[in-house]
């Protein structure tokens, strides 16, 4: 069994542990899918956001549906439109949200659009947020865009930092 687990790699071991299934004879280990010629780029700037609450169709006052509109400035300039679903918990500072938004604009001189997926949760004020460029969502000169985005808020000002890769 030990030799089988060595051949599985991390993904296979996780699959076995989570599902309780018997491991297949071999699962190829995960590899970095980026060609060696790609390098990560960094873009940063600021944005303004308008959040518009929508009708809550769930009947649960702890849940919300919101429309998002953003104006981005800096290395990424343009607009964004999206939707957010959120839930608050009984304990203040705890809850979570998911959101999808499409950004249309120019990223360091290249124009097009792409989709960001947000997954965030907060437990007693401690925030964990992951914002990822959806694979194959880039259009025009942004086709093939991959990356992650971070948001920072200081004194009411919203900042973004995008680490990304874009084929030449």
C-alpha positions as CSV (number, residue, x, y, z in Angstrom):
1,X,0.0,0.0,0.0
2,X,2.9,2.4,0.8
3,X,4.3,2.0,-2.7
4,X,0.8,2.6,-4.2
5,X,0.5,5.9,-2.2
6,X,4.0,7.1,-3.3
7,X,2.9,6.7,-6.9
8,X,-0.4,8.6,-6.3
9,X,1.1,11.9,-5.4
10,X,-0.8,14.6,-3.4
11,X,-3.9,14.6,-5.6
12,X,-4.4,10.9,-5.4
13,X,-3.8,10.6,-1.7
14,X,-6.3,13.4,-1.1
15,X,-8.8,11.6,-3.3
16,X,-8.3,8.3,-1.4
17,X,-8.5,10.0,2.0
18,X,-11.6,12.1,1.1
19,X,-13.6,9.4,-0.6
20,X,-12.4,6.2,1.0
21,X,-12.1,4.7,-2.4
22,X,-9.5,2.1,-3.3
23,X,-6.7,3.9,-5.2
24,X,-6.3,3.3,-8.9
25,X,-3.1,1.8,-10.0
26,X,-1.6,5.1,-10.9
27,X,-2.5,8.8,-11.0
28,X,-0.1,11.2,-12.6
29,X,1.2,13.9,-10.2
30,X,0.0,17.4,-10.7
31,X,2.4,19.6,-12.6
32,X,2.6,23.3,-13.3
33,X,0.6,23.8,-16.5
34,X,2.3,27.1,-17.5
35,X,5.0,26.8,-20.2
36,X,8.4,27.9,-19.0
37,X,8.3,31.1,-21.1
38,X,5.5,32.6,-19.0
39,X,6.3,35.0,-16.2
40,X,3.9,36.4,-13.6
41,X,3.0,40.1,-13.9
42,X,1.7,42.5,-11.3
43,X,-0.9,45.2,-11.7
44,X,-2.2,47.5,-9.0
45,X,-4.5,50.5,-8.6
46,X,-7.7,51.7,-7.0
47,X,-11.4,51.3,-7.6
48,X,-14.8,52.7,-6.5
49,X,-17.6,50.3,-6.0
50,X,-21.4,50.8,-6.0
51,X,-23.4,48.0,-4.2
52,X,-27.1,47.8,-4.9
53,X,-29.2,45.5,-2.8
54,X,-31.8,43.4,-4.7
55,X,-35.0,41.8,-3.6
56,X,-34.4,38.9,-1.2
57,X,-36.4,36.0,-2.6
58,X,-35.2,33.5,0.0
59,X,-37.4,34.9,2.9
60,X,-34.3,34.6,5.1
61,X,-33.2,38.0,6.5
62,X,-29.6,36.7,7.0
63,X,-29.2,36.3,3.2
64,X,-28.7,39.0,0.6
65,X,-28.4,39.4,-3.2
66,X,-26.5,42.5,-4.4
67,X,-25.5,44.0,-7.7
68,X,-21.9,45.3,-8.0
69,X,-20.6,48.1,-10.3
70,X,-17.0,49.1,-10.2
71,X,-14.8,51.8,-11.8
72,X,-11.1,50.7,-11.9
73,X,-8.1,52.9,-12.2
74,X,-4.4,52.2,-12.4
75,X,-2.7,49.3,-14.3
76,X,-6.1,47.9,-14.9
77,X,-8.6,50.5,-16.1
78,X,-12.2,49.9,-16.9
79,X,-15.6,48.9,-15.5
80,X,-17.0,45.9,-13.8
81,X,-20.5,44.5,-13.3
82,X,-21.3,41.6,-11.1
83,X,-23.6,39.9,-8.6
84,X,-23.0,38.8,-5.0
85,X,-24.8,36.4,-2.7
86,X,-24.0,36.9,1.0
87,X,-25.0,35.5,4.4
88,X,-24.6,37.0,7.8
89,X,-24.5,34.9,11.0
90,X,-25.8,35.6,14.5
91,X,-22.3,36.4,15.7
92,X,-21.2,39.9,14.6
93,X,-18.3,39.9,12.2
94,X,-19.1,36.4,10.8
95,X,-20.5,35.5,7.5
96,X,-19.6,34.8,3.9
97,X,-20.1,35.7,0.3
98,X,-19.6,34.5,-3.3
99,X,-19.6,36.8,-6.3
100,X,-19.0,36.8,-10.0
101,X,-18.0,39.9,-11.9
102,X,-16.9,40.7,-15.5
103,X,-14.3,43.3,-15.9
104,X,-14.1,45.1,-19.2
105,X,-11.2,47.4,-19.9
106,X,-7.4,47.6,-20.4
107,X,-4.8,45.7,-18.5
108,X,-1.4,47.2,-18.9
109,X,-2.1,48.2,-22.5
110,X,-4.1,45.1,-23.5
111,X,-7.9,45.4,-24.0
112,X,-10.7,42.9,-23.4
113,X,-12.7,41.4,-20.6
114,X,-12.4,38.6,-18.1
115,X,-14.4,37.1,-15.2
116,X,-13.4,37.1,-11.5
117,X,-14.8,34.6,-9.0
118,X,-14.9,35.7,-5.3
119,X,-15.2,33.3,-2.4
120,X,-15.0,34.9,1.0
121,X,-15.8,34.2,4.6
122,X,-15.3,36.0,7.9
123,X,-15.2,34.4,11.4
124,X,-15.4,37.0,14.2
125,X,-13.7,39.6,12.1
126,X,-11.0,37.4,10.6
127,X,-11.4,37.6,6.8
128,X,-10.3,35.0,4.2
129,X,-10.9,36.0,0.6
130,X,-9.9,34.3,-2.6
131,X,-10.5,36.1,-5.9
132,X,-9.5,34.1,-9.0
133,X,-9.6,34.8,-12.8
134,X,-11.9,32.2,-14.2
135,X,-10.0,30.0,-16.7
136,X,-10.7,30.7,-20.3
137,X,-12.8,33.8,-19.5
138,X,-10.4,36.3,-21.2
139,X,-11.5,37.9,-24.4
140,X,-9.8,39.8,-27.2
141,X,-6.2,40.7,-26.1
142,X,-6.8,39.2,-22.7
143,X,-7.4,35.6,-24.0
144,X,-5.5,33.1,-21.8
145,X,-5.4,35.4,-18.8
146,X,-4.9,33.6,-15.5
147,X,-4.3,35.0,-12.0
148,X,-5.5,36.0,-8.6
149,X,-6.6,39.4,-7.2
150,X,-6.3,40.9,-3.7
151,X,-8.4,43.7,-2.3
152,X,-7.3,46.1,0.4
153,X,-9.4,48.8,2.0
154,X,-7.6,51.7,3.8
155,X,-9.5,54.7,5.2
156,X,-12.4,54.0,2.9
157,X,-10.3,53.7,-0.3
158,X,-10.4,50.4,-2.2
159,X,-7.1,49.1,-3.7
160,X,-6.5,46.0,-5.9
161,X,-3.4,44.0,-6.7
162,X,-3.6,41.5,-9.6
163,X,-0.9,38.8,-10.0
164,X,-1.4,37.4,-13.5
165,X,0.0,35.6,-16.5
166,X,-0.9,36.4,-20.0
167,X,0.4,34.6,-23.1
168,X,2.6,36.7,-25.3
